[in-house]
Amino acid sequence: MPAHDEVDRIVGAWRRERPDLEFAPLQVLSRVDRLSKHLDRARRAAFTASGLESWEFDVLSALRRAGEPYELSPKALLQQTLVSSGTMTNRIDRLVERELVERRTHPNDGRGILVSMTPEGQSRADAAISTLLVSEAELLEALSAPEQERLAALLRKLSLDFD
């Protein structure tokens, strides 16, 4: 493992130029930012290999995680994917066109709608998550299992205020 990474070089240059500032946040968050770019590439590749866009995986994975019969209301999908109502309607329409989901009337509320994942949608979501987990494991292979657990705990603690 190299003694210094690119963030060390960047922070060192800033410390030289601005010794009056504390650069501890850059030590953490610049690394998170750089790692997020690698993660984004890995996720795009996993989704592309399964014939999905990132946003399609977001919707399909929410349905898949719901368990059988793999359906949710549009409102529940909104809450899980953090997009606007109009965006979700557009996404559902596009997924219906691709035959990855279907809309149906809610059996207990004739005015309500449920979005159901089709077998093709399930197949693509399952393939994408399998590929993604292999890619993400590769990104973390420099850390032992206990180190990964510790990092996950620290990131969880940091993210609680944002969720």
HELIX and SHEET records of a PDB file:
HELIX    1   1 GLU A    6  GLU A   17  1                                  12    
HELIX    2   2 ALA A   24  ALA A   49  1                                  26    
HELIX    3   3 SER A   54  ARG A   65  1                                  12    
HELIX    4   4 PRO A   74  THR A   81  1                                   8    
HELIX    5   5 SER A   85  GLU A   97  1                                  13    
HELIX    6   6 PRO A  119  LEU A  139  1                                  21    
HELIX    7   7 ALA A  145  SER A  159  1                                  15    
SHEET    1   A 3 GLU A  71  LEU A  72  0                                        
SHEET    2   A 3 ASP A 109  MET A 117 -1                                        
SHEET    3   A 3 VAL A 101  HIS A 106 -1                                        
END                                                                             
